[in-house]
Structure formats: structure tokens, C-alpha cells
Amino acid sequence: MKIAAILVAAGRGTRAGAGLPKQWRALAGQRVFDWTYQAFKSHRDIAHVIAVVHPDDHACLPAGLEAVHGGETRAASVRAGLEALDGAGFSHVLIHDAARACVSPATISGVIEALQSSEAAAPALPLTDALWLGADERVTGTQAREGLYRAQTPQGFAFPTILAAHRAHQGDALDDVQIARSAGLDVTITLGDEDNLKLTHAQDFIRAERILRGNMDIRLGNGFDVHAFTTGDHVVLCGVTIPHNKALLGHSDADVGMHAITDALYGAMAEGDIGRHFPPSDPQWKGAASHIFLAHACTLARSRGYDISNIDCTLICEQPKIGPHADAMQAELSRIMELDSSRISVKATTSERLGFTGREEGIAAIATATLVKS
């Protein structure tokens, strides 16, 4: 099975408040859409993720995420996503409402497992409450609840089958299961999740906040490093070579900024510092490029299930001037860490001519790293 996921995020719903579409609202430290995207991007069985968004929202997307513009209806938006995937060799597709930010790996996996023996599958929960009919704020009757379910997403399908069903369907539909059934497909019901709520009203955000924060492991780490000046004609700071009338002295390449960031990552994991993983007593690390250390810390964090949420590094020196090189440093750290540059801050300050940095005897750096496991 080669599976793609379509995240439907073209709606303009603002009933939840805040004056913007709900998928771009903040939720538990990120945006609603970011939580949803991470759930599918990190799932081991999903090969590709594509988003369907309103044309005005294209700039809101995370870097590197493929996207197409939605249509006037949900059905039209989903079809746009399906057409964009046509010809890419996908055998199956999951279609998910981006406003369901609390979807769990187990819910996604349940749909995928059902697709191994079914052409369509979707999660749902059987109704357990009594059902009333009503009018004018009065109960006018009751409705049997047997055989009724609350539908959820992701809804999964054999790709060619659901594409053909959408192409044949006229008008809108409540969801993709309705379109599939109108084309004669049998849909398997998989186990839904009470936490897989669709954010609609303001109170839904309060509940989702509790769900997501309850499942998160947030780690903060600090790193601090100092290197003295020695004779030379350049320094390397955050991976960028800067001409200077001195060099930095160290066992490796003495990249004080990258060392501080690396130690911050190790600290967040309670893994000591660079010296524990790359002992200075070992001659193989003499003159080593600091990107080796940083890449190791990033790989270790991800192997333990952590996402690197953000990095903040401050270089403390009188010279050289950091401002003209800060963007290049940010870009190089982004490349090494495989992290969006918008999550990396590199800035500088002086010590007002006080202390060893003020006397231009060396450079110091302090960094903070945030790791999140959800």
C-alpha cells in the first residue's frame, strides 16, 4: 500500500471565534493545522501529505507542504486534492478534516488496517445518548439510536475508486463516505475516538487544549559555551565562516554558537553535553566540524519521539559583528537540523565592554532548545 493523506483546510469557519478560520487558530502552543499535519506527517504508513487550502491562506502553510486551492464546496475541495495526486502511484488515500487536530495514531492506523481488506473505511462512534426530536425548544418525540454512529475522519479509500466516485458525483456531500456510498462502495466502520473531536465552537478549543497538553512531553534545555581567541584570520559561528583578525581556540572547530545549541538539545534530553558523546580525549574529534555534534543531537532527539519546536541562540561578543551574518547562520542551522528556519533564532549582544568578551578575549554563546513529544 502506498498511502497519501489529504488535509481539508479550505473552509472559512469562524464560529469558534478569534476572527480567523479555525484551522489557523492557536491551540496548545501551535496552530490547529500544525497539530493535524504532524499527526499525518509522522505516521509511518503515510508516504505523502497534501493540503487543500483557501487561496488566501497559502502563505499559512508549513514550509515544504504540497498544497492546492479548494473549491466552493467541501466535495470540490477534496476532488482538487485527489486530482493533484492522480498519476503519482498512490494505491490508497486518507481524507481528513484539518479541524480534527486531536486525531490519534491509533485512529489513523485503524483505518489503514481496514483498507487492507476493504475498499473504503472510516472511524465512527456508536451513539449512546437518548435522541429527541424537538421544535421551539420543546421535545416533540424520540428517535431510536440503534444503528446510528457519529462519523469522524480520516476516511480512507482505494485511490482510483474514490477518485472515480468524486468525478461522477454532482453537488456537495456531508463527507466522502456519502460520495463513496453513492458510487456503490461498501464502507467498513472502524473504531473512532472520543478525543477526535471536530473543532467548531469556542468550548471545543478548551477541550482540545486539555487533550493535547495532557499528551505532550515538553522539554527545555539550556546550553552555554565559551571559546577564547587565538591567532588566525577567521571564526566559524553557527556554521558560517566569518573573516576576522583572530580565530577561536578549541578542540574541534570552536563553533561556540553551535556548541551551545547542541548542549541545549542534550540538556533537554538529560543527556549531558558534547563532551559526554564526543570526548575531547578522543583524538578523532580533534578539529572536527561542529555540525557533526549538532546533527547527532537532533537525530537522538527524533529517535526518542521528540520534535524540535524551536531554537534560540545568542552570541555574546564585541567583534565580529553578527548582524550581517545572522540570516546565513539561520539558514545553515536550518539545513543541518532539518528544521524550518522560522523556528531558529540567532541574535547577538555585547557585554558593554565588560568582562572577557568586553575585552575581546573570546566569544560566549547561550542557547535554549524546546523539544515536544505528543
N, C-alpha and C positions, 0 to 999 in steps of 0.2 A: 504494500500500500504506500502510495506517495500522496501525502495529505497536505492540502493548503487550508488556511483559515481566512475567512473574510470577516473583518470587523466593521459592522454597520454603524457609522457615526455621522451621517449626513443630516440628522434631524436638527431642528431649531428649538426644541422644547426648553422652556424657561419656567415651567410651573414650580420647579424646585427653588426658584429664587436666584439671587446674585446677579441677575441681569445678563447672563450669558448662557449658551447651550450647556446642558448638564454634563455632557461628556468632557468639557474643558474646565469644569469647576474643580477647586482644590478639595482633596479628600485624603486625610491621614498622611499628610506630608507630600503627596503627589497629586496629579490630576486624575480624575476618574479614568480617562482614556489610558493613561500610563499604566495604571494597575491592570486594566484589561489586556493591554498589549503585552505586558510582561508575562502574564499567565499563559498566553499562547506562544510567545516567542521562546520561552524557556521550556516548553513541553517537548520531551524527547521525540515524540512521534510526529510532530508537525514540522514539515520541511520549509514552509514559506507562509508569511503573513502579509496580507494586503488590507488596506483600509479604504472605505468608501466615505468620503467627506464632502461637505458643502464647499463650493469654490472659495468662499470667503475664509475658510478655515485651513486651507492648505498649509499656511505658514505655522500652524499649531502643531504639526506632526513631528514626532521624534526623527532625528537625522537617520537617513538610510531606509526608512519605511516606505515601501511602494504604496501609492495611493491613486485612486481615480475619483472623479467627481460623481456625486449621486444625482438621482433624478427627482421628479416631483413627488413620487411615492416611494414607500419602502421597497415594494416589489421592483420598481425601476432601478433603485439604488443597488439592490442585490444583483440584479441582472447585469448592471455595469461592472460589478466586481467579477462576476462569473465570466463575462465576455473578455475581461482583461486577462484572465487565467487560461482561457481557451488556447490550446496548442502547446501548452507548457509541460504536458505529460503528467498531469495530476490525475490520479485514479479516484480520489475522494476529496470532498471539501466539507469543512465545518463553517457554518454561518452563525455569527454571534452578535448580539446587541452590545455595543460598546458600553452602554449604560449598566450592564451587569458586571460591575467591577470586582465582585467578591466570588467569582466563579473559581471553583477549586480544581486542582489537577485530577482528583478522583472523578469529578463530574465529566471533565473532558475525556478522560480515559475510558469511562463507561460508554460513552457514545462511540468512540473509536473501536472498542471491543465488539460492540453490537454490529458495527459495519462490516465486520469480518464474515458475517453470515446473513446480513440484511442489506437491502439497497437503500434503506433510509432508517434513521434512528434519532430520537430526541429525548431529552430528560423531562420529567414531569413529576408532580407530587399529587397523590390522590387527595381529594377534598375530604376533610374530616369535620368541618363545621356544618351546622344546620344551614340550609339555604332558604331564604324567604323571597317572596315576590312582594314588591311594595310600590306604592304611589302616594304622593302628597304626604310623605313622612309617616305613612301607616302601612302595617303589614297587610297585604291583600291575599296572601296564600303561601304555600310552601312548595319546595321543589326537592325531589329525591336527589341525593348526592351520589348514589351508587353509579359507578362507571364514569364519574366526572373527574377530571385532572386539571391541575394548574400547569400550563405549559411553560417551559423555560428554554433557554438556549445554552450551549451551541446545539444547533440542529445539523445533523450530518447526513451526507448523501453520496452515492456514487456520482462522480462529477459529470459524466456525459448525460446521465439520466436527469439530474436536476437542471442542467443547462437546457436540455430539450424541453423540460416542463416549463421553465421560465419563458422560453421563446414562444411557446404555444399559448401561454396564459395572457388573458386580456384583463386590464384593470389592476387594482391593488388587491392585497390579501392581508389577513391578520398576521400570518407568518409564512415561512417556507414550507411547513408541513401542510398547510392548506393547499398551496400550489402543487406540492407533490401528490397529495391525495386526489386532486382534480385531474392529475395525469394518470391515475390508476396505481400509484405506488403504495405498497404496504409499508407502514412506518412502525418500527419497534419502539416501545416505550422503555427508556432506561431510568434508573433511579435519579431523581432530582435532589436538590439540596435546599433546605430552608434558608441558608445563608446566601443563596444565589438569587438575591432579590434584584429587581429592575428599579433603578433609582428614578423616581418620578416626582415625589413630594419632598418638602423640606425635612420631614421627620425621617425619611428614608436615609438621608445623609447621616443623621445621628446614629442610626442603627449600623450603617455600613462602617462608620468610623470605629465603632466598638469592635466590629468583626475584624477589620483589618489590623487595628492596633493590637488586638488580642493575639493575633497570629504572627506578629512581627518580632524579630530579634534585632534590635538596633545596637550597633557597637560604635563607639567613638574612640579614636586613638590619637595621641599627640606624638610628634617627633621633633627633636631638636638636635642640630648638628653645628659644629664649628670647624673651620679649617683655616690655618694660618697662611699668609702669603709667603712665597719664596721667589727666587729669580725665575723669570720666564716672560713670555710675550702674549699669553692669553689665559683666560679662565673658561671652564665649562660649567654652565649653570643651567639646571633643568634641561640638559641635553643640548644646549646651544653653545657653540664656541664664540666667545666674545674677545676681540683683541684688547689687550691690556698691557701695562708695563710691568706686571707681575703675574705669577701663576699661583695656584693653590697647592699646598703641600698635603699629601695624603697617601695611604697605602694603595688605594685604587686611583681613579681619575680625579678624586677630590671634588666631585659634584655635590656641593653642600646642600643645594635645594633638593635634588633627587634623593639624597640620603635621608633628609628629614621626612620627605613624603613616604619613603619606603619604611622607615621606622614607625611612622604613624599607622601604616597599614598593619605591620606586625603587632604593634601595640593594641590595635583594635581586636586582634585575634588572640591576645595574650601569648604571643609568640616571640617575646624578647625583642631583639634588634638585629641589625645586619650582621653584627659580629657573631651571633649565635649560628646563623645559617651560612655565613661566608667568613670563617675565622681569619683574622689578619696574620695569624701564624702559618697559614697555608700559603706557600709561595705561588700557587696557581692563580691567586686573586691579586697578585701584585700588578698594579696598573690596569686592573680590569675596568671595563666600561660600566658605569653605574646602571645603565638600562638593564643589565643582566639581573641585578638585585631587585629593581623595581618590577620587572616582568615576573620574577619568581614570586614576589609578594602578591601580585594581582592574581596569578594562577592559583596560588594557595588559597586565597580568599574565595575565588569562584568554585574551587573544588570542594569547599565546605558549604556551598549553597548560598554564599553572600553575593549580593550586588554591591558594587562600589557606587554609593549615592553621590558623593562629591568629595573634592579635594580642595583645600585652601592652604596655600604656601606663601609665606612672607620671607623675603630675603632682606637681611639687615646689613647694610654696608654704606660707606660714603662713595666709593668708586668700585667698579664701573657703574654707570647709570643703567638701571634696569628697564626703565620705561620703554625705550626704543626697541627692546628685545622681548618684551612680555608676551606679545602675540605669538611670536615664533616659539617661545617656551611652552605656551599653552598648547600650540599645535603639536609640538614634538611629544609632550606628555600624553596628549590625546592619542597619538599614534601608538606609543609604547604600551599604554594602559588599555587600549581598545575601549576608550571611554569618550563619550561625546564631549567636545571642548567646552560646551556650556556648563558642564559640571566640574570644571577645573578653573581655579583662580590662582593667578601668580601676580604678586604685587611686591612692592619694596618700601622700605623705610630706612631712615638713618637713625643713629643714636645721638644726634645733635652734638657730634664731635666728642662724645663721652666714651670712656672705656676703650677696649682693644679695637672695636670696629670704628670708633670715632678717630682713633689714631691711625687708622688704615693698616692695622697689623693683620687683619684677616676678615673673613665673612662668616656670618652666622645665618641660620635659617630655622624657622619654626613652621610646622605643618600640622594640619588636622585632617583626619580621614573619617568618613562615615560609611559604615557597612550596614546593609539591611538584608535580613533574611525573612521572607514571608512565607 
